[in-house]
């Protein structure tokens, strides 16, 4: 907090901003010199409260960046651990193993990847969505299909 002297003002603003918006103009009977002093003092304190909020926002943004970096780092570490588990499972030659209270398995996933402009009438027109299952079956049989390929990967499943 840059200006601790406006902490009470900030608490009031944080609680109910709408109640601070005046509904009528400043009373004209107040001496103009005094009104200017009050106005100047009030605006100065509101500016200080604004500086405090900007400083708080900067700190929160730094914290958010730190947390985002930590999340990314933890994701990478988790992927590395999963890689070790997958390596050991593959080394054992199995696709499923019970490890204490966990059941670890490898799930094979296959999907079809189509290049932009794919247009093979045997599997549907390119204007209409091609039949991916039909294409997958043909690719698995070894049929060459221009602009199409079968992608196979394995997903580690731990339950």
PAPAKOL-749808 format. One record per residue (C-alpha): residue in three letters; chain; x, y, z. Coordinates in Angstrom, 2 decimals, padded with zeros to 5 digits. Each point is the difference from the previous one (the first is absolute). Layout:
N
+------+------+---------+---------+---------+
! semi ! fise !       x !       y !       z !
+------+------+---------+---------+---------+
!  Ala !    A !       X !       Y !       Z !
...
+------+------+---------+---------+---------+
***
This chain:
159
+------+------+---------+---------+---------+
! semi ! fise !       x !       y !       z !
+------+------+---------+---------+---------+
!  Unk !    A !  000.00 !  000.00 !  000.00 !
!  Unk !    A !  001.52 !  003.28 ! -001.12 !
!  Unk !    A ! -002.31 !  002.32 !  001.98 !
!  Unk !    A ! -001.16 ! -001.71 !  003.22 !
!  Unk !    A ! -001.75 !  003.18 !  001.14 !
!  Unk !    A ! -002.86 ! -000.61 ! -002.44 !
!  Unk !    A ! -000.62 ! -003.60 !  001.08 !
!  Unk !    A ! -003.34 !  000.88 !  001.62 !
!  Unk !    A ! -001.12 !  001.79 ! -003.16 !
!  Unk !    A !  000.92 ! -003.08 ! -002.04 !
!  Unk !    A ! -002.01 ! -002.25 !  002.32 !
!  Unk !    A ! -003.03 !  002.23 ! -000.47 !
!  Unk !    A !  000.46 !  000.01 ! -003.78 !
!  Unk !    A !  000.49 ! -003.77 ! -000.09 !
!  Unk !    A ! -003.17 ! -000.61 !  001.99 !
!  Unk !    A ! -002.48 !  002.16 ! -001.89 !
!  Unk !    A !  001.18 !  002.14 ! -002.87 !
!  Unk !    A ! -003.53 !  000.96 ! -001.07 !
!  Unk !    A ! -000.75 !  001.72 !  003.29 !
!  Unk !    A !  002.92 !  002.39 ! -000.56 !
!  Unk !    A ! -001.35 !  001.42 ! -003.24 !
!  Unk !    A ! -001.75 !  003.25 !  000.91 !
!  Unk !    A ! -003.62 !  000.32 ! -001.04 !
!  Unk !    A ! -000.06 !  003.81 !  000.11 !
!  Unk !    A !  002.54 !  002.73 ! -000.79 !
!  Unk !    A !  002.19 !  001.34 !  002.78 !
!  Unk !    A ! -001.96 !  002.43 !  002.18 !
!  Unk !    A !  000.47 !  003.49 ! -001.47 !
!  Unk !    A ! -000.22 !  001.62 !  003.43 !
!  Unk !    A !  003.41 ! -001.35 !  000.99 !
!  Unk !    A !  002.72 !  002.59 ! -000.19 !
!  Unk !    A !  001.77 ! -000.48 ! -003.37 !
!  Unk !    A !  003.49 !  000.17 !  001.55 !
!  Unk !    A ! -000.90 ! -002.66 !  002.56 !
!  Unk !    A ! -001.75 ! -002.08 ! -002.69 !
!  Unk !    A !  003.13 !  000.11 ! -002.17 !
!  Unk !    A !  002.14 ! -001.15 !  002.97 !
!  Unk !    A ! -002.37 ! -002.87 !  000.79 !
!  Unk !    A ! -000.22 ! -000.95 ! -003.65 !
!  Unk !    A !  003.78 !  000.12 ! -000.43 !
!  Unk !    A !  000.54 ! -002.05 !  003.18 !
!  Unk !    A ! -002.62 ! -002.55 ! -001.05 !
!  Unk !    A !  001.34 ! -000.35 ! -003.53 !
!  Unk !    A !  003.56 ! -000.29 !  001.33 !
!  Unk !    A ! -001.03 ! -002.82 !  002.32 !
!  Unk !    A ! -001.92 ! -001.73 ! -002.78 !
!  Unk !    A !  003.10 !  000.26 ! -002.18 !
!  Unk !    A !  002.02 ! -001.57 !  002.82 !
!  Unk !    A ! -002.59 ! -002.78 !  000.26 !
!  Unk !    A !  000.31 ! -000.50 ! -003.77 !
!  Unk !    A !  003.81 ! -000.28 !  000.29 !
!  Unk !    A ! -000.48 ! -002.58 !  002.75 !
!  Unk !    A ! -002.39 ! -002.01 ! -002.18 !
!  Unk !    A !  002.43 !  000.17 ! -002.93 !
!  Unk !    A !  002.82 ! -001.25 !  002.25 !
!  Unk !    A ! -002.24 ! -002.81 !  001.28 !
!  Unk !    A ! -000.92 ! -000.89 ! -003.59 !
!  Unk !    A !  003.69 ! -000.10 ! -001.00 !
!  Unk !    A !  000.73 ! -002.35 !  002.92 !
!  Unk !    A ! -002.93 ! -002.23 ! -000.92 !
!  Unk !    A !  001.16 ! -000.14 ! -003.63 !
!  Unk !    A !  003.49 ! -001.00 !  001.18 !
!  Unk !    A ! -001.53 ! -002.69 !  002.19 !
!  Unk !    A ! -002.17 ! -001.19 ! -002.88 !
!  Unk !    A !  003.08 ! -000.25 ! -002.24 !
!  Unk !    A !  001.88 ! -001.91 !  002.72 !
!  Unk !    A ! -002.92 ! -002.41 !  000.42 !
!  Unk !    A ! -000.33 ! -000.48 ! -003.78 !
!  Unk !    A !  003.73 ! -000.81 ! -000.22 !
!  Unk !    A ! -000.32 ! -002.43 !  002.89 !
!  Unk !    A ! -002.99 ! -001.68 ! -001.67 !
!  Unk !    A !  001.97 ! -000.44 ! -003.24 !
!  Unk !    A !  003.00 ! -001.35 !  001.93 !
!  Unk !    A ! -002.18 ! -002.45 !  001.92 !
!  Unk !    A ! -001.70 ! -001.15 ! -003.23 !
!  Unk !    A !  003.42 ! -000.72 ! -001.52 !
!  Unk !    A !  001.09 ! -001.92 !  003.10 !
!  Unk !    A ! -003.24 ! -002.01 ! -000.07 !
!  Unk !    A !  000.54 ! -000.83 ! -003.67 !
!  Unk !    A !  003.55 ! -001.09 !  000.81 !
!  Unk !    A ! -001.27 ! -002.33 !  002.76 !
!  Unk !    A ! -002.63 ! -001.38 ! -002.39 !
!  Unk !    A !  002.77 ! -000.54 ! -002.54 !
!  Unk !    A !  001.95 ! -002.07 !  002.55 !
!  Unk !    A ! -003.11 ! -002.05 !  000.77 !
!  Unk !    A ! -000.69 ! -000.53 ! -003.71 !
!  Unk !    A !  003.64 ! -001.00 ! -000.60 !
!  Unk !    A ! -000.13 ! -002.59 !  002.80 !
!  Unk !    A ! -003.32 ! -001.38 ! -001.25 !
!  Unk !    A !  001.34 ! -000.29 ! -003.56 !
!  Unk !    A !  003.28 ! -001.52 !  001.26 !
!  Unk !    A ! -002.04 ! -002.66 !  001.80 !
!  Unk !    A ! -001.81 ! -000.72 ! -003.27 !
!  Unk !    A ! -003.43 !  000.42 !  001.51 !
!  Unk !    A ! -002.86 !  002.35 ! -000.59 !
!  Unk !    A ! -001.53 ! -000.28 !  003.47 !
!  Unk !    A !  001.45 ! -000.48 !  003.47 !
!  Unk !    A ! -001.29 !  000.21 !  003.57 !
!  Unk !    A !  002.40 !  002.07 !  002.06 !
!  Unk !    A ! -001.10 !  000.10 !  003.61 !
!  Unk !    A ! -003.23 !  001.93 !  000.11 !
!  Unk !    A !  000.37 !  001.15 ! -003.63 !
!  Unk !    A ! -000.91 ! -001.67 ! -003.25 !
!  Unk !    A !  002.24 !  001.25 ! -002.79 !
!  Unk !    A ! -000.80 ! -000.68 ! -003.63 !
!  Unk !    A !  000.89 !  001.24 ! -003.45 !
!  Unk !    A ! -002.93 !  000.96 ! -002.17 !
!  Unk !    A !  000.59 !  000.02 ! -003.72 !
!  Unk !    A ! -001.56 !  002.90 ! -001.85 !
!  Unk !    A ! -000.26 !  000.27 ! -003.74 !
!  Unk !    A ! -001.26 !  002.96 ! -001.91 !
!  Unk !    A ! -000.06 !  001.11 ! -003.60 !
!  Unk !    A !  001.78 !  003.16 ! -001.04 !
!  Unk !    A ! -001.17 !  001.61 ! -003.23 !
!  Unk !    A !  001.97 !  002.60 ! -001.89 !
!  Unk !    A ! -001.70 !  003.19 ! -001.09 !
!  Unk !    A ! -001.66 ! -000.62 ! -003.33 !
!  Unk !    A ! -000.65 ! -003.71 !  000.61 !
!  Unk !    A ! -002.38 ! -001.13 ! -002.73 !
!  Unk !    A ! -000.40 ! -003.71 ! -000.57 !
!  Unk !    A ! -003.47 ! -000.86 ! -001.25 !
!  Unk !    A !  000.25 ! -003.57 !  001.36 !
!  Unk !    A ! -000.20 !  001.39 !  003.56 !
!  Unk !    A ! -002.46 !  002.85 ! -000.44 !
!  Unk !    A !  000.28 !  003.36 ! -001.64 !
!  Unk !    A !  002.24 !  002.66 !  001.49 !
!  Unk !    A ! -002.97 !  002.36 !  000.27 !
!  Unk !    A ! -001.69 ! -002.54 !  002.26 !
!  Unk !    A !  001.89 ! -001.38 !  002.97 !
!  Unk !    A !  001.88 ! -003.10 ! -001.17 !
!  Unk !    A ! -000.73 ! -003.31 !  001.71 !
!  Unk !    A !  003.04 ! -000.20 !  002.29 !
!  Unk !    A ! -000.80 ! -003.53 !  001.19 !
!  Unk !    A ! -000.12 ! -001.24 ! -003.58 !
!  Unk !    A !  003.29 !  001.78 ! -000.75 !
!  Unk !    A !  001.58 ! -001.44 !  003.16 !
!  Unk !    A ! -001.03 ! -003.54 ! -000.95 !
!  Unk !    A !  001.46 !  000.44 ! -003.49 !
!  Unk !    A !  003.26 !  001.43 !  001.34 !
!  Unk !    A !  000.30 ! -002.90 !  002.47 !
!  Unk !    A ! -000.38 ! -002.44 ! -002.92 !
!  Unk !    A !  002.92 !  001.79 ! -001.67 !
!  Unk !    A ! -001.96 !  001.90 ! -002.62 !
!  Unk !    A !  001.79 !  003.17 ! -001.15 !
!  Unk !    A ! -002.23 !  003.05 !  000.22 !
!  Unk !    A !  001.43 !  003.31 ! -001.19 !
!  Unk !    A !  000.04 !  002.71 !  002.71 !
!  Unk !    A ! -000.99 ! -002.45 !  002.77 !
!  Unk !    A !  002.07 ! -001.79 !  002.61 !
!  Unk !    A ! -000.65 ! -002.10 !  003.07 !
!  Unk !    A !  001.47 !  001.32 !  003.23 !
!  Unk !    A !  000.46 ! -002.49 !  002.84 !
!  Unk !    A !  001.02 !  001.00 !  003.49 !
!  Unk !    A ! -000.30 ! -001.46 !  003.46 !
!  Unk !    A ! -001.49 !  001.69 !  003.03 !
!  Unk !    A !  001.03 ! -001.01 !  003.47 !
!  Unk !    A ! -003.01 ! -000.73 !  002.21 !
!  Unk !    A !  000.49 ! -000.14 !  003.76 !
!  Unk !    A ! -002.95 ! -000.77 !  002.21 !
+------+------+---------+---------+---------+
***
